[in-house]
Amino acid sequence: MPLVGVFLLYFCAVLLSVAVSTLPMSSAFYAFQLVRAFVVFVAVASFAGRPGAVRWLCFGLALGAIFQAVMTIDQRLSGVVQAAGTMGHQNLLGMMLHFVSLPLLALLLAGERRKLIMLGVFAALVAVALGASRGAIGFVAIGLALLFLLSLVRRSTPHKWKIAGLAVLVLAVVAPVAVSSFQERFVNQPLSGIVDGERLAFERAAKAMWSDYPMGVGANQYVVVANAQGYSEQAGVNWNRTSRSTNVHNMYLLAGAEMGWTGLASLILLLAWPVLRGLGFAFGQRRDPRGDIVLGASVAILVTAFHGLVEWIFVTSHVQYMFAIAMGIIAGSIRQHRRDAATMRYRKSRYAARKAKAAQAAMAAGSSGAGGA
C-alpha cells in the first residue's frame, strides 16, 4: 500500500526515542498513539479509492464541522472571545479543520452538488473564524486559494468557476466574522507582542535542549525536561501553569528536541511524501475524478506542514487522526488506480488473446477448405 513506508519510518524514529528517554513508558504512549493513527490510515486507504466511498467519508467530516460551528456560535453568544468548540483550544480546532474544509471544497470542485457538503465547508470556515486564531485563519485562507489555483490548473471547468464564485460570496460573509473576532480578541488581550516574545523564549529552550541532546530527550518528554533541567527558566519562559506545561510552538523544533535529527527528518518525510505523491497523482491523472479530492487532501497536509512552523499540536491524537484520514484518501486513490489499470491491462490482454485465437481458427478453417477443394 502506498505511503506505508514513510509512516513506519516515523514510527521507528519514535521507538528509537523511547530507547533514549529517561521515562520510556511516557515516550511509549506516543508510539501507541501512532499505532492508532496508523489503523485509521489503513482503514481509510482500504476503501477510499472505490467509487462513491469518499463521499460518505466526507459526509461525516461535514457533520463534524457543522457540529463544531454550532458549538462555536453558542460559545461566542455566551461571551467567549476565542471559541474552541468541543476541542478545548481554538488552535487545535483550527488545525483539525484544515482536513475538513479543503477536502470538502475539493469534492465540490470535482462535481459534488449535495447541500450537506456545501454546508460543511461553510460551517468549517465559520468555526475557524470564531476561533480568532491568527494561524488557523491565515493558513486556511492560503489553503483555499492554493486549492482553487491548483484545481483550475489541473482541469478548468465551468462548474469550478461557479464554485469559485460561490466561495467569494461565502468569504464575504465569513470575513467580517473573522475581523470582529480579532477586534474582540485584541481588545480583551492586548498583549500579543508579549505572547510572540514568549514563543521566541520557547524556541530558545528547545534549541538549547536539542544542542545538549542530539538524539533527543525522548518523545513526549519536552515539558518534563524543559522544567526539570532548567531550559525554560534559562530561556525566559514565563513562570505560570500555561507556559510551563506546554510545548515549543514549532512542531519541527519539538521533533528535534524530543527525537533528534532522526525524528526531524522522518517527520519532514512523513509530511512531504504524501503531498508529492498526491500532487503527482492529481496532475498525472487529470481525467480521473478522484484527482480533485486527492488534491484537496494533499493541500490540507501541505498547509498543516507550514502551520506547524508556529504550532506544536500536530503531535496530538486528534490532529493525527485527521492527518491519517487525508493520507488514507491519497493512498487509497493511488492503490485503486493501480488496481483499475491492472484490471484494464488484463482485460485487454484477454481480448487480444481471444481475437488472436479466433483469427488462427479462421485461418485454419480457410486452409482446410482450400485443401478440400
PEZI-V146003 format. One record per residue. RES is the residue in three letters. PHI is phi in degrees with one decimal (NA if undefined). Layout:
BEGIN
RES;PHI  RES;PHI
END
This chain:
BEGIN
MET;NA  PRO;-60.4  LEU;73.9  VAL;-64.3  GLY;-59.8  VAL;-69.1  PHE;-65.5  LEU;-67.6  LEU;-64.1  TYR;-65.1  PHE;-62.9  CYS;-64.6  ALA;-63.9  VAL;-66.7  LEU;-61.9  LEU;-63.7  SER;-68.9  VAL;-62.8  ALA;-66.9  VAL;-100.6  SER;-75.4  THR;-76.5  LEU;-127.4  PRO;-57.3  MET;-63.5  SER;-62.5  SER;-68.2  ALA;-65.5  PHE;-58.6  TYR;-67.5  ALA;-63.4  PHE;-63.9  GLN;-61.5  LEU;-66.0  VAL;-61.3  ARG;-63.8  ALA;-63.6  PHE;-65.0  VAL;-62.2  VAL;-61.6  PHE;-58.0  VAL;-64.4  ALA;-61.9  VAL;-68.3  ALA;-63.5  SER;-70.1  PHE;-127.9  ALA;-62.3  GLY;-84.3  ARG;-75.9  PRO;-58.3  GLY;82.9  ALA;-68.4  VAL;-64.5  ARG;-58.6  TRP;-68.4  LEU;-62.0  CYS;-68.7  PHE;-59.5  GLY;-64.3  LEU;-61.8  ALA;-64.6  LEU;-63.7  GLY;-62.8  ALA;-64.9  ILE;-63.2  PHE;-62.2  GLN;-65.6  ALA;-63.8  VAL;-61.4  MET;-66.0  THR;-68.2  ILE;-63.3  ASP;-61.4  GLN;-66.2  ARG;-64.4  LEU;-67.2  SER;-89.4  GLY;103.5  VAL;-77.8  VAL;-75.1  GLN;-110.9  ALA;-71.2  ALA;-114.9  GLY;61.4  THR;-100.4  MET;-92.7  GLY;91.8  HIS;-151.6  GLN;-65.6  ASN;-67.6  LEU;-64.3  LEU;-61.5  GLY;-62.0  MET;-68.5  MET;-62.8  LEU;-73.9  HIS;-57.6  PHE;-82.5  VAL;-112.1  SER;-61.5  LEU;-73.5  PRO;-63.2  LEU;-65.0  LEU;-62.1  ALA;-62.1  LEU;-64.9  LEU;-63.6  LEU;-64.7  ALA;-75.7  GLY;121.1  GLU;-65.2  ARG;-124.4  ARG;-71.2  LYS;-65.3  LEU;-62.2  ILE;-66.9  MET;-61.2  LEU;-65.3  GLY;-63.1  VAL;-62.9  PHE;-61.7  ALA;-64.1  ALA;-62.2  LEU;-67.3  VAL;-63.8  ALA;-62.5  VAL;-65.3  ALA;-63.3  LEU;-73.5  GLY;-73.3  ALA;54.5  SER;-91.6  ARG;-59.1  GLY;-64.2  ALA;-62.3  ILE;-66.9  GLY;-63.6  PHE;-75.6  VAL;-69.7  ALA;-64.7  ILE;-62.2  GLY;-63.2  LEU;-62.8  ALA;-63.1  LEU;-66.0  LEU;-64.7  PHE;-59.4  LEU;-61.4  LEU;-66.4  SER;-66.0  LEU;-70.1  VAL;-67.0  ARG;-61.7  ARG;-164.7  SER;-85.4  THR;-135.9  PRO;-58.2  HIS;-63.1  LYS;-65.7  TRP;-67.2  LYS;-65.0  ILE;-63.8  ALA;-62.3  GLY;-63.9  LEU;-64.2  ALA;-63.8  VAL;-62.4  LEU;-64.7  VAL;-63.6  LEU;-65.1  ALA;-65.0  VAL;-82.9  VAL;-77.6  ALA;-56.3  PRO;-60.9  VAL;-64.9  ALA;-65.2  VAL;-62.6  SER;-62.4  SER;-64.3  PHE;-64.0  GLN;-61.5  GLU;-66.1  ARG;-63.1  PHE;-82.3  VAL;-73.9  ASN;-83.4  GLN;-132.2  PRO;-81.9  LEU;-114.5  SER;-61.3  GLY;-63.5  ILE;-65.9  VAL;-62.3  ASP;-63.7  GLY;-64.8  GLU;-70.2  ARG;-58.7  LEU;-64.9  ALA;-65.0  PHE;-58.5  GLU;-64.9  ARG;-62.8  ALA;-63.6  ALA;-65.6  LYS;-65.2  ALA;-65.2  MET;-63.1  TRP;-64.2  SER;-64.1  ASP;-78.2  TYR;-127.6  PRO;-58.9  MET;-87.3  GLY;90.1  VAL;-98.5  GLY;110.0  ALA;-57.6  ASN;70.0  GLN;-120.3  TYR;-58.8  VAL;-62.5  VAL;-61.6  VAL;-69.0  ALA;-60.7  ASN;-86.0  ALA;-68.3  GLN;-104.1  GLY;79.3  TYR;-66.1  SER;-64.8  GLU;-64.9  GLN;-65.6  ALA;-83.8  GLY;90.9  VAL;-70.9  ASN;-57.1  TRP;-90.5  ASN;-152.5  ARG;-60.8  THR;-63.7  SER;-71.0  ARG;-82.8  SER;-114.8  THR;-124.9  ASN;-91.0  VAL;-61.6  HIS;-83.3  ASN;-163.4  MET;-68.7  TYR;-76.9  LEU;-64.4  LEU;-63.2  ALA;-62.9  GLY;-65.9  ALA;-67.5  GLU;-90.6  MET;-125.8  GLY;70.9  TRP;-64.5  THR;-63.0  GLY;-64.5  LEU;-64.4  ALA;-62.3  SER;-69.6  LEU;-67.0  ILE;-60.6  LEU;-66.5  LEU;-60.1  LEU;-86.7  ALA;-77.3  TRP;-64.7  PRO;-59.8  VAL;-64.3  LEU;-64.0  ARG;-66.5  GLY;-65.5  LEU;-65.0  GLY;-62.0  PHE;-68.0  ALA;-60.8  PHE;-88.4  GLY;-82.7  GLN;-124.1  ARG;-66.0  ARG;-89.8  ASP;-78.0  PRO;-63.8  ARG;-72.2  GLY;-62.1  ASP;-69.0  ILE;-69.0  VAL;-64.2  LEU;-63.0  GLY;-62.6  ALA;-65.9  SER;-66.3  VAL;-65.7  ALA;-60.7  ILE;-66.9  LEU;-62.1  VAL;-63.5  THR;-63.5  ALA;-61.4  PHE;-76.3  HIS;-61.0  GLY;-64.5  LEU;-68.3  VAL;-124.6  GLU;-142.4  TRP;-109.3  ILE;-71.7  PHE;-60.9  VAL;-79.3  THR;-78.7  SER;-64.2  HIS;-60.9  VAL;-67.7  GLN;-68.1  TYR;-64.3  MET;-65.7  PHE;-61.7  ALA;-63.2  ILE;-63.8  ALA;-62.9  MET;-61.4  GLY;-64.4  ILE;-62.1  ILE;-65.7  ALA;-64.0  GLY;-64.0  SER;-67.6  ILE;-63.9  ARG;-62.6  GLN;-67.8  HIS;-63.0  ARG;-62.0  ARG;-64.3  ASP;-62.0  ALA;-65.2  ALA;-65.1  THR;-63.3  MET;-64.2  ARG;-63.7  TYR;-64.0  ARG;-64.9  LYS;-64.8  SER;-66.3  ARG;-63.8  TYR;-64.1  ALA;-64.3  ALA;-65.6  ARG;-64.2  LYS;-65.0  ALA;-65.9  LYS;-65.4  ALA;-64.8  ALA;-65.1  GLN;-63.7  ALA;-64.0  ALA;-65.4  MET;-65.1  ALA;-64.6  ALA;-65.4  GLY;-65.8  SER;-65.8  SER;-66.7  GLY;-65.6  ALA;-67.5  GLY;-66.5  GLY;-65.0  ALA;-68.9
END
